[in-house]
Amino acid sequence: MRLPQGSWCTTVALMTTQNTIAVLGLGRMGGAMAARLASRGYDVVGWTRSGRRAPGAVRGAGKAHEAVARADVVLLALFDGPACQEVLDDVHGSLRTDTVVVNTSTIGPAEAARLARQFGPSYVHAPVLGSVPAVAAGALRILAAANPGALARARPVLEALGTVRDAADAATAAALKLIANNGLAGAVLALRDALRQADALGLPRDRTLDILELGGLGGLVARKRPFLLGGAPAVPAEFTIGALGKDMALLADASNTPLRSATGVADEAVDPEADIAAAATVPAAGEAVLAPLRAYVRGHATGDPAHFRAAFLPSAHVEGVRDGAFVSWSLDEYCALFPGRPAPDEPHRSRRVDAIDVHGSVATATMTLTHGTDTFTDVFLLVHTAHDGWRIANKAYHRHT
Ligand SMILES: NC(=O)c1ccc[n+]([C@@H]2O[C@H](COP(=O)([O-])OP(=O)(O)OC[C@H]3O[C@@H](n4cnc5c(N)ncnc54)[C@H](OP(=O)(O)O)[C@@H]3O)[C@@H](O)[C@H]2O)c1
């Protein structure tokens, strides 16, 4: 029998019957949540696809539908939306009519809204802020969205894991969780920039981390120091690059708005199973991809077009607006602009590479050139071919006067 929601009867039900919890997904978060709830006196039965067992006094179930059959609360800690959909479709027929489904997984807003519609008033969308140590300490921050009755029934379980903040609906809770993780991804990328700059300056890593720990990235650096010192970390990953990359892709898809971290954290040089801190230790772009940009700088410094021919692919074009008119030069036309000797004010000119993003065999780069009273922003598209190595495929520029 389903009890009237939000009533005194509900409170009695909480105290007397709501004590068997099925945790579906015993990965990093699910395993820690199952152990935490068992340590708080709940009867916990755990299931995970791989058959792995949770630590502590957690009973194991061979099949997901066996785990949920007697559960008052079914708690999901699965990787992504498709995994949630698959597992919930599998157990749907085995759920008791009064079971509350609490989904702590980080999934997209549309995925969360679909599950909320499918499971109706018994579905609580409850993505969490905080990682494995926060679960163990009962210090998660939980964004919970559900109808009041379901939330009241789930609340004691959620409060055993952390503090609960109500969200308007499942899609909002999912979206807010992605925004929170965007802050984390931004911090990881800022830390990557800081470590690359420190490496380029020859600063020792441990001294750099000491100083970074005093600033805005201090919390992240303090938590992730074992992963940032280089070498194989002695501790297992708490939150993986693959999971954060998944979240940034979900955010970019949901917002339909460009998001640098959607490709930034999921660098192909790092193992997606590594901790997110490993994404901060990816070295700066190698000399090979910088070589055509350095040749381009030499072209400007000397006025010798041979350097441009080494920098660009023969098919390259240079495009921009000059004296109010759009220009599109072939490489030959561009080279013809240079007299073969340095500009008279060359000692006062400067050039720097501001950004470079490498994606396998293609890259983009931005450079600032200060030539007298003119500053140019050059945007490059680079391609790596087996025959030529890295070369500039095209350039577009803007002249700030
Ligand atoms: N780790 C964190 O710090 C953290 C913090 C906040 C939120 N989250 C979010 O919490 C969720 C779980 O994260 P996690 O770090 O615990 O991930 P995880 O260690 O990779 O565990 C993922 C779980 O999902 C299961 N799974 C994956 N695909 C499945 C499928 N198709 N069908 C059934 N089960 C499937 C895995 O099963 P098997 O491994 O048994 O095959 C495992 O139990 C994710 O949505 C993540 O974004 C993580």
The ligand as an ORCA input file, in Angstrom:
! r2SCAN-3c Opt
* xyz 0 1
  N      33.733      9.578     -8.679
  C      33.335     10.799     -8.307
  O      34.069     11.537     -7.628
  C      31.962     11.301     -8.651
  C      31.486     12.429     -7.989
  C      30.210     12.883     -8.274
  C      29.435     12.253     -9.230
  N      29.953     11.161     -9.887
  C      29.075     10.513    -10.872
  O      28.587      9.348    -10.237
  C      28.416      8.300    -11.209
  C      29.285      7.092    -10.813
  O      30.628      7.542    -10.820
  P      31.822      6.594    -10.388
  O      33.014      7.479    -10.237
  O      31.405      5.704     -9.294
  O      31.995      5.747    -11.727
  P      32.643      4.295    -11.908
  O      33.588      4.008    -10.800
  O      33.119      4.243    -13.296
  O      31.385      3.332    -11.756
  C      30.400      3.326    -12.741
  C      29.369      2.276    -12.410
  O      28.455      2.204    -13.502
  C      28.336      0.853    -13.909
  N      28.007      0.819    -15.325
  C      28.616      1.495    -16.341
  N      27.992      1.248    -17.515
  C      26.967      0.390    -17.232
  C      25.960     -0.207    -18.019
  N      25.861      0.010    -19.338
  N      25.084     -1.020    -17.390
  C      25.167     -1.243    -16.060
  N      26.077     -0.698    -15.262
  C      26.986      0.132    -15.842
  C      29.674      0.214    -13.565
  O      29.516     -1.173    -13.472
  P      30.776     -2.196    -13.399
  O      31.997     -1.360    -13.106
  O      30.427     -3.121    -12.296
  O      30.832     -2.821    -14.742
  C      29.953      0.864    -12.228
  O      29.232      0.227    -11.210
  C      28.806      8.911    -12.552
  O      27.646      9.413    -13.169
  C      29.738     10.058    -12.158
  O      29.768     11.063    -13.137
  C      31.190     10.674     -9.623
*
